[in-house]
Amino acid sequence: MNALSRETSPYLLQHARNPVEWYPWGAEALELAVRQDKPILLSIGYSACHWCHVMAHESFEDEATAALMNQYFINIKVDREERPDLDKIYQTAHHLLMGRGGGWPLTLFLTPSGLTPFYSGTYFPREARHGLPAFGDLLRQVAGYYARHRAEISEQNGRLLAALHDLVPAGGQAQPDAAPLDLAFQQLLQEFDERHGGFGGAPKFPQPARLEFLLRYWHASVQGGHPNAQALRMARLTLTRMAAGGLQDLLGGGFYRYAVDEAWTIPHFEKMLNDNALLLPLYAWLVAAGEADHPGGALHSTVEKIFQWITKDMQSQQGGFFAALDADSAGKEGWFYLWDREEIRAILPAGEYRLFAPAHGLDRAPNFEARWHLQRVLGDAELADRTGVAADEINQALGRARARLLEHRARRVAPARDEKILTAWNALAIRAMAIAARHLDKPEYLVPATRALDFLHQHLWQNKRLLATWKDGHGRHAACLDDHAFLLDALLEMLQVQWRDQDLAFAIDLAESILKHFHDEQEGGFFFTADDHERLLYRPKSFGDDAMPSGNGVAARALCRLGHLLGEAHYLDAAENTLRCAWPGIQQVPGAHASLLTALEEYLQPPTLIILRGEEGALEDWARRCRRPWAPRRMVFAIPSSATGLPAALSGYTCPRHGVVAYVCRETSCSEAISDLETLDRELAPSF
């Protein structure tokens, strides 16, 4: 056992029995590296990562390789989900140092004093192949170079540190305008895959921030009187193809992380909470916008399947949501999800198999290592034409078949589950369920979302500071910008479907914490780490989206919304200054800043704010009317007469003795109290 045995992260514990003398990131390892004058081998990964497992089996479990690592280096393992700060910093450093993108596992060699990487890579095989050196040979070469070339390393480190600090943008004086919105659409249109949906070729990621931008861009064009059908088509085609293809688990629900091919056929089989939490609102919005096939159809079903996967497979008894399911089981990638044709034939009655086989490609060649990864290749109408069976009967038969196969699959060795509860990812899931509950009239979605929110508030919010992760009864690690911004955003969504006084108070506390600990008051924008965070290589302030939406983009949007709700100018100013600071990057590559473009859109055209006051039982009918049809630049808050401790801006919306009244606010002006639905409909018409 090595020092990782004292950790709670499932990923770190996977390596606790390695012959490598691993340490977690911390004072013990960092001081030891300085004392022994050994470079640090920093390995960053996560529990559901397939290639992390491959490198572990090939190298970290190998006695000879471990001996080299122990001889020449101080070896540190980091769970990138627990420490996104370290991952963000060293992924960026790797890109600058090596001139190519990173990924996981990320392998870096750091100087012990400055913790600056002087060589890096991702996966390295135990034996040389595919143009990659054998890991053992690389270890010897790096150790030798460190021993003989200190001056060159020092000079290179100086250049790297200067480049890292140059990435932190200075403030700007430009006045943000709408031009990047149109330019972003044109960029996305050029990158769009017209055949399969999505952007670019293989490997293909969903990129939900871009899809959200396209849906909002389409809706804005409709409101402006010039509907942009291309924007809607791009989002709808992508989401439809993803749902029908191999990216979705058609039996158990939920989406895998990404597809290895451009047609969404074969995924990397890890299933992550954050990916599904980001996709759920997109499908809900598409349905709410009236763009689904029909009630009970594929897109409705996709929403329900994501929700069921998150709540059934990923929610802890305490309420928080777990992080991920592994890509591997029984020692093989995707083994849990793959099928033999004869296995399915033996499970299903003949009538069901007759429909299921052509619907899911079993009459075609195997698509993954001589087996089938299930996906929908024929729609109901085409299948009805081919078989002569009515479409409604097909739906019922396929539903029964999927249920039988799911029951059979449950007997297999399941993928390992990473039972960390991550604040940022839980916030995304809470937001997703609140959005789906509101727009699809699914109040049952609020129950798991509320449990998760209360868990975070009770266990991860301690002494007015937020923690990033919870495992085995303990909260750990200082929260970063994303944790705060995503949770603030989630609270604003929850308040629009379920008003609770404590949630508003929590939102205000979070907003103040963001401004106090993350805000760059001189230059604008928000740093990724807090002002009292552990001192690291540099303090990043990034604006572009990656696998997650930009924390700066989400913070700017959420603060803008909270500022309008409460009439607080300092929230609005912080959002505006974030856009000003990010403006050069937004102008240059707007398509890479989709989250900030949402904030820009709401800065230029503030949301219509609808405040409803009345008795709790009477409010819901009015709220339901205000929420439909889908309009992204509209916020609805149904505040019951029992609400207490309201801020001054909200206490001015007086509550009637009987019935409900509505106040419709645009920018800095509000309507008189509206007490009947017909008048409300006329007042709201411009915002739909």
N, C-alpha and C positions, 0 to 999 in steps of 0.2 A: 504494500500500500504506500502511496506517496501522499504529498500534502493536499491533494485534491479530495482526499477522503473526508476532510472536514467541511466540505462545501455542500450546498443544497441543490445547485443546478444539476439537472439530469445529464446535461452534456458534459460537465466537468466530472461528474461521478462515473460516466462511461470510461473515463481515462484514469480512474483512481488506482486501478490494478495494473496499469502499464508498467513495464520495467523502466520507462523514462521517469526521471526524477522531476515530475511536474510540480509547479507551484501555481496558485492563483495569482492574479495581478494584485500586488500589495507591497507594503513596506518590507516584509521579510525577503521576498525574492529580489526586489530592486536594490536593497542594501547589500545583499549577498553578491550580486553581480559587480557592484562597485568594489567591495572588499576583495573579491577574488580576481578582479579585472578580467572578467569573462563577458563576451557579448551575450546578449539575450536572444534566444530563439522564441519569438512570439508567434503562437498559433491561434488563430481566431476561427471559430466555426459555430455550429449549432446542432442540436440533437437530431433534427429531421433531415440533415444534409447527407445525401448519398455519397458524394465524393469525400466528405469528411470521414465517413465510415471506411471507405476504401483505403484512404491514406493511413487511417488508424490500424487497420488490419495488416496492411503491407509493411508499415514502418514502425509505428509506435508500439506495436505488440511484438516486434522482432527484437530479440536480445542484442544482436550485433549492431543494428541501427541505434537502439537505445543507448548502447555503450558509447557510441560516438557522440550522441547528443549530450550525454552526461559528462563526458570527458572535456568537451570543448565549450559548452554553453550552459547558461542558466535558462531553464525551459519553463515558459509561462503559457498556460492555457487560458483562453478567454471565451466565454459564451457571449456571442455578439448580441443576443437578445437581452441579456442582463446588462451589458455594457455597450450600448449603442454609441456612447461617446468615444470609446476607444476604437470601435469599428469604423465610425465615420472618419476619425482622424487618420487612422492608418490605411484605410482604403484610399483616401485622398493622397496620402504620402506615397503609397505604392504607384498610383497612377502617374504622379509627377516624376517619380524616380525611374520607373521602368517604361513609361510611355505607352501603357496599355491598361485596359480596365482590370479590375480585381474580381473578387468573388470569394467563394468559400470552398474549401479551407483557404484562408489567407496566411501565408508563411512569410515572416519578416525577421531580419537579423538587425538588432538594435545595438548601438553603442551603450555601454552601461551608465555613463555619466549623463548624457543628454537625452537618452531614450529615443535617438533619431535613427531611422532605418538607413542602412547603407547597402542592403541588398534585399530583394523581396520577390515573391512569386505566389502562386496559388497551390494547386496540387502538384506534388512531385512523386513519381513512381519509385518503388524500391529498386527497380532495374531500368536502365535507360530505354526509352521508347517514345515514339511520336515526337521526336525532336526535343524531349525533355531529359535532363541528366538524371542519373541514378541519385536518389536522395543521399545515400552514404557518401558518394563522390562529392556531391555538392557541399555536404557538411565539412569535409576535409578542406575543400578549396576555400570556403568562406572563412574557416578558422585560420587557415594559412594567410589569407589576404589580410585579415584583421591583425595578425601578429606582425606583418612586414610592411604594412602600408598605412600607418596611423595618420601621417600627414595628409595623404590623398583623401582618406576618409573624412578627416576634419574639414578639409576644403569643400568636399562634396556636401557634407552636412550643412555647412554654412549656406551654400546655394539653395539647398532644399528648404531650409527654414525660412529663408528670404522669400522663396516662391510660395510657401504656405501662408505666410503673413500677407503677401500680396493678394491672396484670394479673398481676404476679408474686405469687402467693399467699403469705400468711404461714402459719406452722405452726399445727397444730390439736391439740387435746387430746381430741377425740371418739374413742370406741372404735368402730372399724369393725364393722359387722354385715352381715347378709345381706339387709337390706331393699332396697338398690338393685338386687340381682339380679332380684327379682320385678318391681320397678318398671320396670327396663330392658326386660324382656320385654313388659310392657304397652305401653310407648312404641313399641317396634318393631312390635308387633302393630297399633297404630293407624296407623303409617306404611306398613304393608305393602301392596303391590300384589297383591291376591288373584287377579288375572287373569294377570299376566305375571311375578310374582315381583319381588323387589327392593323398594326403598324410594323412595317419592315418584314424581314424574313425570319428564318429559324436561327436561334430559338426565339419563340414568340411569347411575350408577356401580355397580360390583359391591359395594363396601364389605365387603371380606373380613373385617375385624375383627368386624363385626356378625354375619356368617354363622358365624364360629368361635364366637362367644358363643352363638348359638342351638343349635349342635350340642352344645356343652358343657352348656348349660342342659337340653337334652333328656336327655342321658346322666345328669346328676345327678338328674333327676326319675325316671328309670327305677330308679336305685339307691335312691332314697328310697321306692320303692313306689308312686308316683303318676305314671305316665308322662305327659308333656306332649306329646301328639301334634301339637299346633299348632306348637311350636317346630321339631320335625323336619320337618313339612310345609313350613314357610316356607323353611327352608334347602334342602330337596330341590327344591322347585318352582323357586326362584331359580337354583340351580346347573344344573338340568335345562334350563330355558328358555334360560339363557345359552349352554349348550353347543350347543343345537340351533339357536339363532338366529344373527343376524349378528355377534354379538360375538366368536365364535370363527372363526378361519380354518380352514374345514372341509377344505381341501386341505393346507396346510402346517403346521397346528397352531399353537397359541398364541392368546392373546386380545388383541384390540385394547383401547385404553385405556378407552373408554366408549361408550355408545350415545347418539345424538342424539334418539332416540325412546323412548317408554316400553315398547315391545314388544321391545327388543333387536334391532331389525331392521337399522338402519344405524349403523355405528360412525364415530367419528373413527379413521382408519386407522393411526395410529401404534401400534407394538407395543413395549412396554416390558418390560425384564427384571423390574423390581420387581412389576408387576401380575401377571405370570405366576408369579413365585415365591410370591406370596401366595395365588394360586388353586390351585396344585398340591396343597398339603396338604388343602384343603377337599374336593376330589374324592377324594383318597386316603382320607381319613377316612370319607367317605360310603360308599365301597366297603368299607372295613374294618369298618364298622358293620353290614354286611349289607344296605345300603339301595340297592345298585346293581341294575340290571335283571337281568343275568345275566353270568357270566364272558365276556369278549369283547364285551360290549354297549357302549352309548354312553358310559357314565361311565368304564368301564375304558379305552376308547379315548381319552377326553379326557385322562386322566392320561398315557397313553403319548404322545399328541400334544404336550402341553406339554413333557414331558421331551425328546422328540426335537427340538422347535423350539429349546429352550434349548441343547442340546448340539450340535446340527448347525449351527444358524445363528448362535449367539451365543457359542460358546466359543473363546477364542483358543488359539493353539498353545502358549502358555506356561501355560495352565490357567485363567486368569481369564475371567469372562464379560463380554461387551460390554454396553453400556447399552441401546441402542434401535435400532429401524428407523424410518425417516422415514414420515410419512403420505403424502408425495407421491413420485411418480416420473414421469419424462418431463414434468415441469412441471404435473401434475394430481393432485389429491387422489384416492387410492384407485385410480389407474389400473392399478397392477400386479395388483389383486385382482378387477377387474370383467370381465364377460364379455358378449359378444353371443351371442344364442341360436343363430344360424346358425353361428357359430364353433364352438360346442360340438357342434352337430349334425354338422359336418364332421370333428371329431376322433374322436367315439365311434362304434363300430359300432351299427347300428340297434337291436339287442336291448338294448344297454346304454343307449342314449339313451331308449328307450321307458320304462325304469324311472327313469333319472336325471332326466328332465325333470319329471315330476310330483312326484318326491321332493324336488326342490330349487326348485320354483316357476317353472320355465321355461314352464309352461303358463298362467302368470298375467302380469299387467302388469309391466313393468320396475320395479324398486324404487329405482334410483339413476341419475338423469340419462340415461334411455333405455337403460340397461344393467342387468345383473343382478349383484347381490352375493349370492353363493350362501349359502343356509341351508337347513336341513332343515325342510320344511313338512309332510311326511307321514311317519309312522312306518312301521316294517316291516309291522305287522299291517294297517294301513289300506291300505298299498300292495299287500299280498298280496291283500286282498279286492277291490281295484279291478282288478288285473291278472291274478289267477289264478296268479301265480308264487309258489312256496314261499318262506317267509321266509329260510331259509338261502341259497337261490339268489339272492335279492335282495341280501343282505349281500355275497356274493361279487361279484356283478355291479357293485354300487355301489363296492366297493373297487377293482375294476379300473378303473372309470371315473374315480374320483378320482386314481388313479395316473397315468392318461393325461393328464388335465388338468394335474396338477402338473408333469409332465415338459414339457408344452407351455408352461406359465406360466414355467418357469425360463428360457426364451429371451427373455423380455421384459426391458426395462430395470428392474433391481431398485431398490427404495428404498435410499437411502443408509443406511449403518450407522454409528452413533455408537460408535466403538471405545474410548471411555473405559472403564476398569475401575473401578467404584465400590465401595468397601468395603462400605457398607451394603447395597447391592443384591445384591452377591455373597453376603453373609452370608444374606440371605433365600433365595437360590437354594440354597445349601448346606443350610440348614435344611430346605427343602422336599424336597430329594432324600433327605436322611436320614430324614425322616418317611415318605415313600413307600416307601423301601427297607425300613424296619422293619415297617410295617404291612401292606404288600402282598407281603412276601417277595420283594423285587426287589434282590438284592445287586449287580446290575450298575449300579444307580443310584449306588452308592457311588464308582465309579471317577471320573466327572467331578466329583463333589462333593469328593472327596479332593484331586484335582488343583487345584481352585479354592482350597480351604482352605490347601494348602501354598503356593500362589502368594501368598496374602494374608500368610501368616506370614513368608515369605521376603522379600517386597518391600515390604509396607505396614507392617510392624511393625519400626520402626527405633529403636534406643536406648531400648527400653521405651516408645515412644510410637507411636501409630497414625496413619497418614496416610489421607486420604479418597479419593484418586483416583490412578490410574496411566495414563499415556499416553506412547507413544513412548519407553519405557525409563526413565521418570522418575516417581517418586512425588511428589505435591504436596498441599498444603493440609492444615492441621491437622484431624484427624478430630473430629467432633461426637459428641454423646451417642448418636445413632442408630447410628453406625458401631460404637461399642463395645458397646452393648446388643444389637444384632442379632447381632453376631459371638459374643458370649458365649452367647446363646440358641442359635445354630447349633452351637457347640462342645458344648453339653450334649446336643443332639439327636444329633450325630455320635458322642459317647461311648456313647450307648445302643445303637448298632448296630455300632460298630467301636471297641474300646478301644485307644487309643494313649496312652502315658505323656506324650508331648509335648503332646497336645491338652489333657489335664488341666492341665498346667503353664501352657499358654497361657491357658486359661480363668481360672485363678487370677490370672495377671498382668493380664488384662483387668479382672477384678472389682476388683482393687486400684487400677488406674488410674481406673476409674469413681469409686471412693470418694475417691481423692486429688484428682482434678482437676474433678469435676462435682458432687459431693455438696454440698448445702447443709446443713451440720452444725447450723446454728442453727434453721432453719425446716423442714427435711425436703425430700425430693424432689431432683431433679437439674436443673441448668441445662443448656441445650442446647449451650453452648460451655464450653470448659475455663477454669480459673482464670487461665491464662496466655495465653489467646486474644487476638487483636487486639481492641483496644478499639473497640466499635461503639456504635450508637445506644442500646441497652440490652442487658441480658443476659437472654434469654427463659428462662422455665421453664414450659413448657406441658404440659398433661395430657390434652387431648382428642385423639382420632384425627382425622386428615385423610386425604389420599390414602395416607399411610403410617400404620402403627400408632404409637401414642404411644411415644416413647423412654422416658418415665417408666414406662409400663405394662410394657413389655418388660423394662426394667432391674429393676423390682420383682419380676416373676415369676422372671426368671433368677437374681437374687440369692437369692430365697427358695429356689429349687430347689438352688442351689449350697450355700446355708447348711445345708439339711437333709442333703445328701450328705456334707458335710465336718464337720458339727457346729459351724459357725462362727457364733456369735451376732451378730457385727457385721454380717454380711450380712443376717441375718434382721431385725435392728433397722433397718437402712437401708430394707428393703422395707416394714416396718410404718410407719416415719415418712413414707415417700412416700405411703402410703394416707391417713395422718392429714392431711398437708398438702393432698392433693387432695380431701379428704372433702367440703367444701362444694360443689364442682363436681360430684362424683359424685352427691351427693344431689339436686342441682337438675336435672341432665340426665344421668342414668346412661347413656342410650342413646348419648350422644356420647363415652363413656369405656369402650368395649368392651374395650380392651386392659387397662386398669386393673381392670376387673371380673374378668378372668381371674386377675390377680394377687390380687384380693380373695378370689376363690373358693379359691385355693390357700393363702392366708393363714388363712382360716377353717377349711379342711379340708386340711391338708398332704397332699401326694401320698403314696401308698403307695410305699415305696422297696424294690426288690428287688435284692439284691447276690448275684451268682452268682460262685463261685470254682471253678477247676478247670483242667484242661488245655485249651488253646485249641480243639482239634478236638472235644472232648466238650461244650463249652459251648453250641454253637449250637442243638442240639435243645432244651435247657432254655430258652434265651433265646427261641426261637421260640414255645414254649409260653406263656411269660410275657407275650409281646407281644400275643397274641390272646385273646379278641376285643378290639376297640378300647376302651380305657378312658383318657380323657385325664388323670385324676388318678393316674397310675401311671408310675413311672420304673423302668427295668430296666437295670442295668449288669452286663455279663458281663466280669469282670476275670480275665484268664488268670494262671496261676501264674508266668508269665515277667515280669509287670509289676514295675517297679522304682520306687523313690522315692515310694511311696505315702504320702500324708499320714497322720498318726496315726489319724484316724478311720476310714480305709479299711484300714490294715494290721491292724486288730483283727479283720477278717473273715478268719479263717484259711483257708488253702487245703488241701484233703485230699491225701493221698498218691495216691489213685486216685479217679477219677470226679469228680462235681460236688457241691457243696453250695450251698444257697440260704439267704439270710437275708432275712426279710420284716420291714420296719420301718414302724411307723406312729407318727407324731409322734416321741416320744422313747424308744420301746421297740421292741426287735427280738426276733424269735423265736430260739429255739435253731437251730443248724445243721440244715437239712433235707436229707436225702440220698436221698430217693426222690420220684418225681413224684406219686404218689398223695397223699402227705402235703402236698406243695406245692399240689396242686389244692385240697385242703380249706382250706389256709391262705389261698389267694388268693380263694376264692369270694366273700367280702364285697366285694372291690374290683372285681369285674367288673360 
